Amino acid sequence: MALSATASGADGGEAVYGWCLWLFPGVWVEAEFHTVWRSSDDELIDVTPKVGGEKAIMFVIDPTRPPSTRQSTCLLGLGVDG
């Protein structure tokens, strides 16, 4: 969340809070509380570097949840047959 806040302070715009969704087909869906930067052109930009080198993320805005310094993650298991 700090990178988005830094970007908004340096370049204008604002931090936007919500959930980054990671899909693992047939296994689970992971929702991670996340922050992106909304530029002055109203574009949502994720300034957080990704370990896997992803170029884009699936992001859902959540205006009901206040920002926090604690990371929150929610997993939904899809029940894989073994």
N, CA, C and O atoms as a GROMACS GRO file, in nm:
protein
  328
    1MET      N    1   0.081  -0.119   0.000
    1MET     CA    2   0.000   0.000   0.000
    1MET      C    3   0.086   0.125   0.000
    1MET      O    4   0.042   0.231  -0.045
    2ALA      N    5   0.206   0.112   0.049
    2ALA     CA    6   0.293   0.228   0.058
    2ALA      C    7   0.334   0.279  -0.080
    2ALA      O    8   0.345   0.400  -0.099
    3LEU      N    9   0.357   0.188  -0.176
    3LEU     CA   10   0.398   0.232  -0.309
    3LEU      C   11   0.290   0.314  -0.377
    3LEU      O   12   0.320   0.414  -0.442
    4SER      N   13   0.164   0.273  -0.363
    4SER     CA   14   0.054   0.348  -0.424
    4SER      C   15   0.038   0.484  -0.360
    4SER      O   16   0.011   0.583  -0.428
    5ALA      N   17   0.055   0.491  -0.229
    5ALA     CA   18   0.047   0.619  -0.159
    5ALA      C   19   0.161   0.711  -0.203
    5ALA      O   20   0.141   0.831  -0.220
    6THR      N   21   0.280   0.654  -0.222
    6THR     CA   22   0.395   0.732  -0.268
    6THR      C   23   0.369   0.785  -0.409
    6THR      O   24   0.397   0.902  -0.437
    7ALA      N   25   0.316   0.700  -0.497
    7ALA     CA   26   0.287   0.741  -0.634
    7ALA      C   27   0.183   0.853  -0.636
    7ALA      O   28   0.197   0.948  -0.712
    8SER      N   29   0.081   0.842  -0.553
    8SER     CA   30  -0.023   0.945  -0.553
    8SER      C   31   0.032   1.077  -0.501
    8SER      O   32  -0.008   1.184  -0.548
    9GLY      N   33   0.123   1.071  -0.405
    9GLY     CA   34   0.182   1.193  -0.352
    9GLY      C   35   0.278   1.258  -0.450
    9GLY      O   36   0.284   1.381  -0.459
   10ALA      N   37   0.353   1.176  -0.524
   10ALA     CA   38   0.453   1.228  -0.617
   10ALA      C   39   0.392   1.271  -0.750
   10ALA      O   40   0.437   1.369  -0.810
   11ASP      N   41   0.291   1.199  -0.797
   11ASP     CA   42   0.239   1.221  -0.932
   11ASP      C   43   0.094   1.265  -0.936
   11ASP      O   44   0.034   1.269  -1.043
   12GLY      N   45   0.035   1.298  -0.822
   12GLY     CA   46  -0.107   1.331  -0.819
   12GLY      C   47  -0.191   1.205  -0.819
   12GLY      O   48  -0.138   1.095  -0.803
   13GLY      N   49  -0.319   1.219  -0.837
   13GLY     CA   50  -0.407   1.102  -0.833
   13GLY      C   51  -0.434   1.062  -0.689
   13GLY      O   52  -0.421   1.143  -0.597
   14GLU      N   53  -0.473   0.935  -0.671
   14GLU     CA   54  -0.508   0.889  -0.537
   14GLU      C   55  -0.488   0.739  -0.524
   14GLU      O   56  -0.485   0.667  -0.624
   15ALA      N   57  -0.476   0.693  -0.400
   15ALA     CA   58  -0.470   0.550  -0.372
   15ALA      C   59  -0.613   0.496  -0.374
   15ALA      O   60  -0.705   0.560  -0.324
   16VAL      N   61  -0.631   0.376  -0.433
   16VAL     CA   62  -0.762   0.310  -0.441
   16VAL      C   63  -0.747   0.173  -0.376
   16VAL      O   64  -0.657   0.097  -0.410
   17TYR      N   65  -0.837   0.142  -0.281
   17TYR     CA   66  -0.829   0.018  -0.205
   17TYR      C   67  -0.927  -0.086  -0.258
   17TYR      O   68  -1.036  -0.052  -0.304
   18GLY      N   69  -0.886  -0.211  -0.252
   18GLY     CA   70  -0.972  -0.318  -0.300
   18GLY      C   71  -0.903  -0.453  -0.288
   18GLY      O   72  -0.820  -0.475  -0.200
   19TRP      N   73  -0.938  -0.544  -0.378
   19TRP     CA   74  -0.890  -0.681  -0.373
   19TRP      C   75  -0.824  -0.720  -0.504
   19TRP      O   76  -0.881  -0.699  -0.612
   20CYS      N   77  -0.706  -0.777  -0.494
   20CYS     CA   78  -0.637  -0.836  -0.608
   20CYS      C   79  -0.676  -0.984  -0.610
   20CYS      O   80  -0.660  -1.053  -0.510
   21LEU      N   81  -0.728  -1.032  -0.723
   21LEU     CA   82  -0.772  -1.171  -0.733
   21LEU      C   83  -0.672  -1.253  -0.812
   21LEU      O   84  -0.630  -1.215  -0.921
   22TRP      N   85  -0.633  -1.366  -0.755
   22TRP     CA   86  -0.543  -1.460  -0.821
   22TRP      C   87  -0.621  -1.589  -0.843
   22TRP      O   88  -0.675  -1.646  -0.749
   23LEU      N   89  -0.626  -1.634  -0.966
   23LEU     CA   90  -0.701  -1.754  -1.001
   23LEU      C   91  -0.606  -1.870  -1.024
   23LEU      O   92  -0.511  -1.860  -1.102
   24PHE      N   93  -0.632  -1.980  -0.956
   24PHE     CA   94  -0.558  -2.104  -0.976
   24PHE      C   95  -0.662  -2.205  -1.023
   24PHE      O   96  -0.722  -2.274  -0.941
   25PRO      N   97  -0.686  -2.214  -1.156
   25PRO     CA   98  -0.797  -2.292  -1.211
   25PRO      C   99  -0.805  -2.434  -1.155
   25PRO      O  100  -0.706  -2.508  -1.152
   26GLY      N  101  -0.925  -2.469  -1.110
   26GLY     CA  102  -0.950  -2.601  -1.056
   26GLY      C  103  -0.900  -2.622  -0.915
   26GLY      O  104  -0.921  -2.729  -0.857
   27VAL      N  105  -0.834  -2.522  -0.857
   27VAL     CA  106  -0.776  -2.537  -0.724
   27VAL      C  107  -0.837  -2.436  -0.627
   27VAL      O  108  -0.909  -2.476  -0.535
   28TRP      N  109  -0.811  -2.306  -0.647
   28TRP     CA  110  -0.866  -2.204  -0.558
   28TRP      C  111  -0.861  -2.066  -0.622
   28TRP      O  112  -0.797  -2.044  -0.725
   29VAL      N  113  -0.932  -1.975  -0.557
   29VAL     CA  114  -0.927  -1.833  -0.590
   29VAL      C  115  -0.874  -1.763  -0.465
   29VAL      O  116  -0.923  -1.787  -0.355
   30GLU      N  117  -0.775  -1.678  -0.483
   30GLU     CA  118  -0.718  -1.603  -0.370
   30GLU      C  119  -0.752  -1.456  -0.387
   30GLU      O  120  -0.731  -1.398  -0.494
   31ALA      N  121  -0.804  -1.394  -0.282
   31ALA     CA  122  -0.833  -1.251  -0.281
   31ALA      C  123  -0.741  -1.187  -0.178
   31ALA      O  124  -0.744  -1.221  -0.060
   32GLU      N  125  -0.659  -1.094  -0.223
   32GLU     CA  126  -0.560  -1.028  -0.137
   32GLU      C  127  -0.593  -0.879  -0.131
   32GLU      O  128  -0.603  -0.813  -0.234
   33PHE      N  129  -0.611  -0.826  -0.008
   33PHE     CA  130  -0.638  -0.683   0.004
   33PHE      C  131  -0.520  -0.608  -0.055
   33PHE      O  132  -0.405  -0.638  -0.024
   34HIS      N  133  -0.548  -0.508  -0.140
   34HIS     CA  134  -0.443  -0.448  -0.220
   34HIS      C  135  -0.477  -0.301  -0.246
   34HIS      O  136  -0.592  -0.259  -0.230
   35THR      N  137  -0.378  -0.225  -0.284
   35THR     CA  138  -0.397  -0.085  -0.319
   35THR      C  139  -0.336  -0.060  -0.456
   35THR      O  140  -0.226  -0.105  -0.485
   36VAL      N  141  -0.408   0.013  -0.539
   36VAL     CA  142  -0.354   0.058  -0.667
   36VAL      C  143  -0.360   0.210  -0.671
   36VAL      O  144  -0.419   0.273  -0.583
   37TRP      N  145  -0.299   0.267  -0.771
   37TRP     CA  146  -0.294   0.412  -0.786
   37TRP      C  147  -0.388   0.453  -0.899
   37TRP      O  148  -0.382   0.398  -1.009
   38ARG      N  149  -0.476   0.551  -0.872
   38ARG     CA  150  -0.560   0.609  -0.978
   38ARG      C  151  -0.491   0.737  -1.023
   38ARG      O  152  -0.476   0.832  -0.946
   39SER      N  153  -0.448   0.739  -1.149
   39SER     CA  154  -0.377   0.855  -1.202
   39SER      C  155  -0.473   0.972  -1.222
   39SER      O  156  -0.595   0.956  -1.211
   40SER      N  157  -0.419   1.087  -1.250
   40SER     CA  158  -0.502   1.205  -1.276
   40SER      C  159  -0.583   1.188  -1.404
   40SER      O  160  -0.676   1.264  -1.429
   41ASP      N  161  -0.546   1.088  -1.487
   41ASP     CA  162  -0.623   1.055  -1.608
   41ASP      C  163  -0.727   0.948  -1.582
   41ASP      O  164  -0.787   0.895  -1.676
   42ASP      N  165  -0.751   0.914  -1.453
   42ASP     CA  166  -0.850   0.815  -1.409
   42ASP      C  167  -0.814   0.672  -1.448
   42ASP      O  168  -0.902   0.587  -1.461
   43GLU      N  169  -0.686   0.646  -1.469
   43GLU     CA  170  -0.639   0.511  -1.501
   43GLU      C  171  -0.593   0.442  -1.373
   43GLU      O  172  -0.520   0.503  -1.294
   44LEU      N  173  -0.634   0.317  -1.351
   44LEU     CA  174  -0.588   0.240  -1.235
   44LEU      C  175  -0.457   0.172  -1.272
   44LEU      O  176  -0.449   0.100  -1.371
   45ILE      N  177  -0.354   0.195  -1.190
   45ILE     CA  178  -0.221   0.142  -1.217
   45ILE      C  179  -0.170   0.071  -1.092
   45ILE      O  180  -0.171   0.128  -0.983
   46ASP      N  181  -0.125  -0.053  -1.109
   46ASP     CA  182  -0.064  -0.127  -0.998
   46ASP      C  183   0.085  -0.102  -1.002
   46ASP      O  184   0.153  -0.148  -1.094
   47VAL      N  185   0.138  -0.030  -0.904
   47VAL     CA  186   0.280   0.004  -0.901
   47VAL      C  187   0.362  -0.095  -0.819
   47VAL      O  188   0.483  -0.078  -0.805
   48THR      N  189   0.297  -0.198  -0.765
   48THR     CA  190   0.366  -0.298  -0.684
   48THR      C  191   0.435  -0.400  -0.775
   48THR      O  192   0.369  -0.461  -0.859
   49PRO      N  193   0.567  -0.420  -0.759
   49PRO     CA  194   0.636  -0.522  -0.841
   49PRO      C  195   0.580  -0.662  -0.812
   49PRO      O  196   0.546  -0.693  -0.698
   50LYS      N  197   0.572  -0.745  -0.914
   50LYS     CA  198   0.521  -0.881  -0.900
   50LYS      C  199   0.636  -0.981  -0.911
   50LYS      O  200   0.721  -0.970  -0.999
   51VAL      N  201   0.637  -1.079  -0.820
   51VAL     CA  202   0.742  -1.181  -0.818
   51VAL      C  203   0.743  -1.260  -0.948
   51VAL      O  204   0.850  -1.292  -1.000
   52GLY      N  205   0.624  -1.292  -1.001
   52GLY     CA  206   0.614  -1.372  -1.123
   52GLY      C  207   0.623  -1.290  -1.251
   52GLY      O  208   0.612  -1.346  -1.360
   53GLY      N  209   0.643  -1.160  -1.240
   53GLY     CA  210   0.656  -1.075  -1.358
   53GLY      C  211   0.525  -1.045  -1.429
   53GLY      O  212   0.527  -1.003  -1.545
   54GLU      N  213   0.411  -1.065  -1.363
   54GLU     CA  214   0.282  -1.039  -1.426
   54GLU      C  215   0.274  -0.894  -1.472
   54GLU      O  216   0.323  -0.803  -1.406
   55LYS      N  217   0.212  -0.874  -1.587
   55LYS     CA  218   0.196  -0.740  -1.643
   55LYS      C  219   0.064  -0.676  -1.603
   55LYS      O  220   0.049  -0.554  -1.611
   56ALA      N  221  -0.033  -0.758  -1.560
   56ALA     CA  222  -0.165  -0.707  -1.522
   56ALA      C  223  -0.220  -0.791  -1.407
   56ALA      O  224  -0.179  -0.905  -1.388
   57ILE      N  225  -0.313  -0.733  -1.332
   57ILE     CA  226  -0.380  -0.805  -1.224
   57ILE      C  227  -0.530  -0.787  -1.240
   57ILE      O  228  -0.577  -0.697  -1.309
   58MET      N  229  -0.606  -0.875  -1.175
   58MET     CA  230  -0.751  -0.858  -1.166
   58MET      C  231  -0.776  -0.786  -1.034
   58MET      O  232  -0.738  -0.836  -0.928
   59PHE      N  233  -0.838  -0.669  -1.039
   59PHE     CA  234  -0.855  -0.585  -0.921
   59PHE      C  235  -1.001  -0.544  -0.908
   59PHE      O  236  -1.063  -0.500  -1.004
   60VAL      N  237  -1.055  -0.559  -0.787
   60VAL     CA  238  -1.193  -0.520  -0.758
   60VAL      C  239  -1.190  -0.412  -0.649
   60VAL      O  240  -1.139  -0.436  -0.539
   61ILE      N  241  -1.243  -0.296  -0.679
   61ILE     CA  242  -1.246  -0.185  -0.583
   61ILE      C  243  -1.341  -0.219  -0.468
   61ILE      O  244  -1.451  -0.271  -0.490
   62ASP      N  245  -1.298  -0.190  -0.344
   62ASP     CA  246  -1.381  -0.212  -0.226
   62ASP      C  247  -1.383  -0.084  -0.142
   62ASP      O  248  -1.297  -0.066  -0.056
   63PRO      N  249  -1.479   0.005  -0.167
   63PRO     CA  250  -1.484   0.131  -0.093
   63PRO      C  251  -1.530   0.116   0.052
   63PRO      O  252  -1.525   0.212   0.128
   64THR      N  253  -1.574  -0.005   0.091
   64THR     CA  254  -1.625  -0.025   0.227
   64THR      C  255  -1.517  -0.063   0.326
   64THR      O  256  -1.540  -0.056   0.447
   65ARG      N  257  -1.401  -0.103   0.278
   65ARG     CA  258  -1.296  -0.150   0.369
   65ARG      C  259  -1.189  -0.042   0.383
   65ARG      O  260  -1.131   0.000   0.283
   66PRO      N  261  -1.164   0.002   0.504
   66PRO     CA  262  -1.062   0.106   0.524
   66PRO      C  263  -0.922   0.050   0.501
   66PRO      O  264  -0.900  -0.070   0.516
   67PRO      N  265  -0.827   0.135   0.464
   67PRO     CA  266  -0.690   0.089   0.446
   67PRO      C  267  -0.631   0.038   0.576
   67PRO      O  268  -0.671   0.081   0.685
   68SER      N  269  -0.538  -0.053   0.564
   68SER     CA  270  -0.474  -0.112   0.681
   68SER      C  271  -0.329  -0.143   0.647
   68SER      O  272  -0.296  -0.164   0.530
   69THR      N  273  -0.245  -0.145   0.746
   69THR     CA  274  -0.106  -0.184   0.723
   69THR      C  275  -0.090  -0.335   0.730
   69THR      O  276   0.015  -0.388   0.694
   70ARG      N  277  -0.195  -0.405   0.775
   70ARG     CA  278  -0.191  -0.551   0.781
   70ARG      C  279  -0.237  -0.609   0.649
   70ARG      O  280  -0.333  -0.561   0.589
   71GLN      N  281  -0.168  -0.714   0.604
   71GLN     CA  282  -0.209  -0.781   0.481
   71GLN      C  283  -0.323  -0.877   0.512
   71GLN      O  284  -0.318  -0.950   0.610
   72SER      N  285  -0.426  -0.877   0.428
   72SER     CA  286  -0.539  -0.967   0.443
   72SER      C  287  -0.552  -1.052   0.318
   72SER      O  288  -0.545  -1.001   0.206
   73THR      N  289  -0.569  -1.182   0.338
   73THR     CA  290  -0.586  -1.275   0.226
   73THR      C  291  -0.702  -1.366   0.256
   73THR      O  292  -0.722  -1.407   0.370
   74CYS      N  293  -0.779  -1.398   0.153
   74CYS     CA  294  -0.892  -1.489   0.166
   74CYS      C  295  -0.881  -1.593   0.055
   74CYS      O  296  -0.866  -1.558  -0.062
   75LEU      N  297  -0.888  -1.721   0.092
   75LEU     CA  298  -0.881  -1.829  -0.007
   75LEU      C  299  -1.016  -1.897  -0.018
   75LEU      O  300  -1.084  -1.918   0.082
   76LEU      N  301  -1.054  -1.931  -0.140
   76LEU     CA  302  -1.175  -2.009  -0.164
   76LEU      C  303  -1.134  -2.136  -0.236
   76LEU      O  304  -1.098  -2.132  -0.354
   77GLY      N  305  -1.138  -2.249  -0.165
   77GLY     CA  306  -1.103  -2.377  -0.225
   77GLY      C  307  -1.212  -2.422  -0.320
   77GLY      O  308  -1.331  -2.406  -0.292
   78LEU      N  309  -1.171  -2.480  -0.432
   78LEU     CA  310  -1.267  -2.523  -0.532
   78LEU      C  311  -1.291  -2.673  -0.531
   78LEU      O  312  -1.367  -2.723  -0.613
   79GLY      N  313  -1.227  -2.747  -0.440
   79GLY     CA  314  -1.249  -2.890  -0.428
   79GLY      C  315  -1.199  -2.970  -0.546
   79GLY      O  316  -1.276  -3.005  -0.635
   80VAL      N  317  -1.072  -2.998  -0.547
   80VAL     CA  318  -1.010  -3.074  -0.656
   80VAL      C  319  -1.021  -3.223  -0.626
   80VAL      O  320  -0.986  -3.267  -0.517
   81ASP      N  321  -1.069  -3.301  -0.724
   81ASP     CA  322  -1.074  -3.447  -0.708
   81ASP      C  323  -0.934  -3.503  -0.730
   81ASP      O  324  -0.866  -3.466  -0.826
   82GLY      N  325  -0.892  -3.594  -0.640
   82GLY     CA  326  -0.757  -3.650  -0.649
   82GLY      C  327  -0.760  -3.779  -0.714
   82GLY      O  328  -0.656  -3.843  -0.731
   0.00000   0.00000   0.00000
